[in-house]
């Protein structure tokens, strides 16, 4: 019996360590500005009409990543299914993740919803990478998925 309890305690400790490590990886690898995801934009707002800046008073931290929300309704939606609303590739440019595997900042108002997932893109100095992404989306998405897995391992 003591061995069983000891085994359970060891398993629990290992699971806790893995969970903590996963959260640490997330906070180190996600695109955060002043410790806030999406530069303060409400992640749920991308799925309704257009991105809206959130409010610091309506914040929620999910697995070490803090998001701001424009209203209580959006905050509640996020809490009920955070994985649905979190941006792909930690909020980094999807095009760059697919093309080079690099973490490149984004314009939070340049985005695409693809199969229910939020993808963000670099759009500065006349270089809108969403346009390039759309030309070769299937291949770039496949490469970006592989590159992101390498980053968060």
N, C-alpha and C positions, 0 to 999 in steps of 0.2 A: 504494500500500500504506500509506504514511504517513497519507494522508487517511482510509483505512478505520479504521486504529487510532485516529486522533484522533477520528473520529466515534463509535467505540465507547466511548472514554473519556468523551466529552461525554455520551453517552446514559447511561452508568453513573452519572456524577455527577448528572445530572438525576433519575434514578430514585432514587438515594440521598437526594437533597434532598426529593423528594416523599414518600418513606417516612418520613424524619425529621419532616417537617412533619405528616404524618398522625398520627404518634405523639405529637407535641406537642399537636395538636388533641385527641386522645383524653385525654391527661392533664389538659388544661385543662377539658374539657367533661364528663368523667365524674364521677359522684357518688362522691367519695372522702372517707373520714373518716380523718384522719391518714395519708393516702397509701395507704389500703387500700380496695379495693372491697367492696361489700356489708356494710360495717361489720364486716368480719372473718368473715362467714358463708361457709361452704363452698358454692361455686356448684353443685357436682355434687349435693350433698345435697338440693337442691330437687327433683331429678328422681327421687329414690328414695322417700323417705317424708315427711320434713319438714326444714326448714332446721336445720342444726347449725352452731354456731360452729366456725370453723377454729382452727388453732394457728399461731402465728407461726413455729414451727420448720419447718412444712410450707407454705412459701410458694412462689409461682411468679409471675414477672412476664411478662406477655404483652402485647406492644406498649405498653409503658410503664404498664400497669395491673397492680398487685400483688393477688393473691388468696391467701387462706389456705385450708387444707384440713384436714378432720378426721382424715384417714388417708391413707396412701400410695396405696391403691387409687383413691381419688377424685382425688388429684393426678395419677396416671397416666392416668386417664380424661380429665381436662381437657387434659393435654398432648397426647393423641392427637387431640383435636378441640375446641380451645378455643372456636371460633365457636358450637358447639352449646350451650355452657354459659354464655357471657357474657350478662348481662341486656340486655334491650331498652332502648333509649333511654339508654344509659350508666348504667343503674341508677336513673334518676329516675322519678318517678311517671308511670305510663303514662296515667292519667286526665288529669292536668294537662297532659301533653304533647299530648294530643288536644284537650282543651277550650280551652286558652289558649296552648299552645306554650311554657309556662314550665317551668323546671327546679325541681321541688318535691321536698323530701326525702321519704323513705319510711320505713315501718316494715318492716324486712327480713323480718318474719314474716307480712306481708300480701302475698300473691303469687298468681299464676295461671300455669300452664303452658298455653300456647295454641299448637297446631301445633308442639310441640317447642321453644318459645321461652319464656324466663322473663320475666315482666312483674311489676313491683313497684308498690306503691301506698302512698299516704299513708293513715295510720290513727291519728289522734290527736284528742283532744278530742271524741270522739263522731262524728267525721267519717271514715267508712270509704269511701274513693273506689272501692274494688273493687266495692262494691254499685252505685254509679253507673255504673261502667264496664260491668258486666254488663247493664245496661238498654239500652245503646246501643253495644255492643262493636264491631260492624262499622264504623260511622261514625267512632267515636272512634279506632279503630286506624288507619284510613286517614288521618285528620287527623294523628295522632301520627307516623306514618311520614313524612309530608310535612314536618311541623315539625322533626323530628329531622334530616332531611337538610339543612335550612336552617342548623341550628345547627352541624353538623360540616363544612360546606363550607369 
